[in-house]
Amino acid sequence: MSKAAARVPFETTCFVRDTCLCLHLQRAARAVARRFDEAFRPLGLTSGQYSMLMSTNQPQPPTIGAIASILSMDRTTITAALKPLERRRLVTVMVDPDDRRSRRVKLMPAGRALLARAVPVWRSTHAEIDRSLADAGRLRRDLAALT
């Protein structure tokens, strides 16, 4: 059989559409991100930037690798995502004094202030989403079990 003749039945497409956990998780993640993006818009933040700022809010400036671990992203993506936050002077990326090959991300005063303004927005949006779910706690546990 030639490659051109190979076809996936439409029934398979419907089955994947209706049952694929990956697809359903991606759709849900996009919908939740859109809700947070809308809520954070007046602050000039996206949901991803909020997560990035929150991940830098630590007693000591975290390494890019530590942020990547928290957010389940690769270092290259973290580095690129930090650029707009650096331009806004919300964070600064500096050489780790203990390991010159490593970089640490420091939350700057403007970043701390913006994060402080964003937390109440996150809380109220998060509470709205929690109320719309049958069992938010179970969902969190189930999602954590996947990671």
C-alpha positions as CSV (number, residue, x, y, z in Angstrom):
1,M,0.0,0.0,0.0
2,S,1.4,3.4,-0.9
3,K,1.7,6.2,1.6
4,A,-0.8,8.3,-0.3
5,A,-3.4,5.5,-0.1
6,A,-3.1,5.1,3.7
7,R,-6.0,6.8,5.6
8,V,-7.1,7.1,9.1
9,P,-10.9,6.5,9.4
10,F,-12.9,9.5,10.5
11,E,-14.3,7.4,13.4
12,T,-10.7,7.3,14.7
13,T,-10.6,11.1,14.5
14,C,-13.8,11.3,16.5
15,F,-12.5,8.8,19.1
16,V,-9.3,10.7,19.6
17,R,-11.2,14.0,19.8
18,D,-13.5,12.6,22.5
19,T,-11.1,10.5,24.6
20,C,-7.5,11.9,24.2
21,L,-6.3,13.1,27.6
22,C,-3.5,15.1,26.0
23,L,-6.0,17.0,23.8
24,H,-8.4,17.6,26.7
25,L,-5.6,18.8,29.0
26,Q,-4.3,21.2,26.3
27,R,-7.8,22.6,25.6
28,A,-8.4,23.1,29.3
29,A,-5.0,24.7,29.9
30,R,-5.6,27.1,27.0
31,A,-9.1,28.0,28.4
32,V,-7.7,28.6,31.9
33,A,-4.7,30.6,30.6
34,R,-7.1,32.8,28.5
35,R,-9.2,33.5,31.7
36,F,-6.0,34.5,33.6
37,D,-4.7,36.5,30.7
38,E,-7.9,38.5,30.6
39,A,-7.8,39.1,34.3
40,F,-4.1,40.2,34.3
41,R,-4.5,42.4,31.2
42,P,-5.1,45.6,33.2
43,L,-1.7,45.0,34.9
44,G,0.1,44.5,31.6
45,L,0.8,40.8,32.4
46,T,0.0,37.5,30.8
47,S,-0.6,34.3,32.8
48,G,2.8,33.0,31.8
49,Q,4.5,36.2,32.9
50,Y,2.7,36.0,36.3
51,S,3.9,32.4,36.7
52,M,7.4,33.5,35.8
53,L,7.4,36.3,38.3
54,M,6.0,34.1,41.0
55,S,8.7,31.5,40.4
56,T,11.3,34.2,41.0
57,N,9.8,35.2,44.3
58,Q,12.1,33.2,46.5
59,P,14.4,34.1,49.5
60,Q,17.4,33.9,47.2
61,P,17.4,34.6,43.5
62,P,16.7,31.2,41.8
63,T,18.8,29.8,38.9
64,I,17.2,29.6,35.5
65,G,17.4,25.8,35.9
66,A,15.4,26.0,39.1
67,I,12.7,28.2,37.4
68,A,12.7,25.7,34.4
69,S,12.0,22.9,36.9
70,I,9.2,24.7,38.7
71,L,7.5,25.6,35.4
72,S,8.3,22.4,33.6
73,M,9.9,24.3,30.7
74,D,13.4,24.1,29.2
75,R,16.1,26.7,30.0
76,T,16.1,28.2,26.5
77,T,12.4,28.9,26.7
78,I,12.8,30.5,30.2
79,T,15.7,32.7,29.0
80,A,13.5,33.9,26.1
81,A,10.5,34.5,28.3
82,L,12.5,36.5,30.8
83,K,13.6,39.1,28.1
84,P,10.3,41.1,28.2
85,L,10.4,41.1,32.0
86,E,14.0,42.3,32.0
87,R,13.1,45.1,29.5
88,R,10.4,46.2,31.9
89,R,13.0,46.1,34.8
90,L,10.8,43.6,36.7
91,V,13.6,41.1,36.9
92,T,17.3,41.1,36.3
93,V,19.4,38.1,35.2
94,M,22.8,37.9,36.8
95,V,25.8,35.6,36.9
96,D,25.7,33.2,39.8
97,P,28.6,34.2,42.1
98,D,29.2,30.5,43.1
99,D,29.1,29.1,39.5
100,R,30.0,31.5,36.7
101,R,28.3,29.2,34.2
102,S,24.9,29.6,35.8
103,R,22.5,32.5,35.8
104,R,20.2,33.6,38.6
105,V,17.1,35.7,38.3
106,K,16.4,38.4,40.8
107,L,13.0,39.9,41.2
108,M,13.4,43.7,41.2
109,P,11.4,46.2,43.3
110,A,9.1,47.0,40.3
111,G,8.5,43.2,39.9
112,R,7.7,42.7,43.5
113,A,5.2,45.6,43.4
114,L,3.6,44.3,40.3
115,L,3.4,40.8,41.7
116,A,1.8,42.2,44.9
117,R,-0.9,43.8,42.8
118,A,-1.4,40.7,40.7
119,V,-1.9,38.2,43.6
120,P,-5.4,39.5,44.5
121,V,-6.3,39.2,40.8
122,W,-5.0,35.7,40.8
123,R,-6.9,34.8,44.0
124,S,-10.2,36.0,42.7
125,T,-9.8,34.5,39.2
126,H,-8.6,31.2,40.8
127,A,-11.6,31.1,43.2
128,E,-14.0,31.6,40.2
129,I,-12.5,28.7,38.4
130,D,-12.5,26.5,41.5
131,R,-16.2,27.2,42.0
132,S,-16.9,26.1,38.4
133,L,-15.3,22.7,39.1
134,A,-17.1,19.8,40.7
135,D,-14.0,18.8,42.8
136,A,-11.1,21.2,42.3
137,G,-9.0,19.5,45.0
138,R,-9.3,16.1,43.3
139,L,-8.4,17.7,39.9
140,R,-5.3,19.2,41.4
141,R,-4.3,15.8,43.0
142,D,-4.9,14.0,39.7
143,L,-2.9,16.5,37.7
144,A,-0.1,16.3,40.2
145,A,-0.1,12.6,39.9
146,L,0.6,12.9,36.2
147,T,3.7,15.0,36.8
